Amino acid sequence: MIDLHTHSLFSDGELIPSELVRRAEAIGYRAVALTDHADSSNLDFIIPRIVKVAEALNRTQTVKVVPGVELTHVPPALIGSLVLKARELGAALVIVHGETVVEPVAQGTNRAGLEAGVDILAHPGLITPDEVALAAKKEIFLEISGRRGHSFTNGHVAKLALEGGARLVLNSDAHAPDDLMTRELANKVVEGAGLPKSSLEGLLSNSELLLKRIGYAL
């Protein structure tokens, strides 16, 4: 498994990064990204610490650890500048918390994240065909989510992505140990999104492609 969207105690997750990574390693993960929630208030606190722990764990464990961040509930007008700042601070993977239907995310967040050139637009809710076309043009990955609530629109996202030529990735958005996905659960999430069960390998290949793009080839 490859999971490019998880949270530790640096935001609202339950585990310190080392335990999160170890638990992922124990169930067969090949790569995991640490992508805690951030805005302008904590970006410069979280990212350097995630970078530091990722470097240490990558010297000692088999699972590849990617330092990242999820820009969350950031006003759309500020997303572009924070994406640049996150990369300057060392985030190898930048995610924007998309317009999930279960939270009051500001309208325009999806488009702002895409225009800013993020790596993944997480749980983009009722994303529009035009936004999917922009994701395809800019080679930004759209997320199929294993997270409760955020997964409500997986079918919509998958359908439009297939029609519009955008690439999909499957992530857990884990906040607790039990949120990490086994291959068995991942297959169920894929099928629940209306995709053939065989699609899991393609989604994992997309994750591997993204890892290679950002310099974390497996």
WOJOMO-V182591 format. One record per helix or strand of 2 or more residues. SS is the DSSP state (H for helix, E for strand). FROM is the first residue (numbers start at 1). TO is the last residue. If there is no record, write none. Layout:
SS:FROM:TO
SS:FROM:TO
This chain:
E:2:6
H:17:26
E:31:34
E:37:38
H:43:58
E:64:71
H:76:88
E:93:97
H:109:116
E:120:122
H:129:138
E:141:145
H:150:164
E:168:171
H:177:179
H:183:192
H:199:213
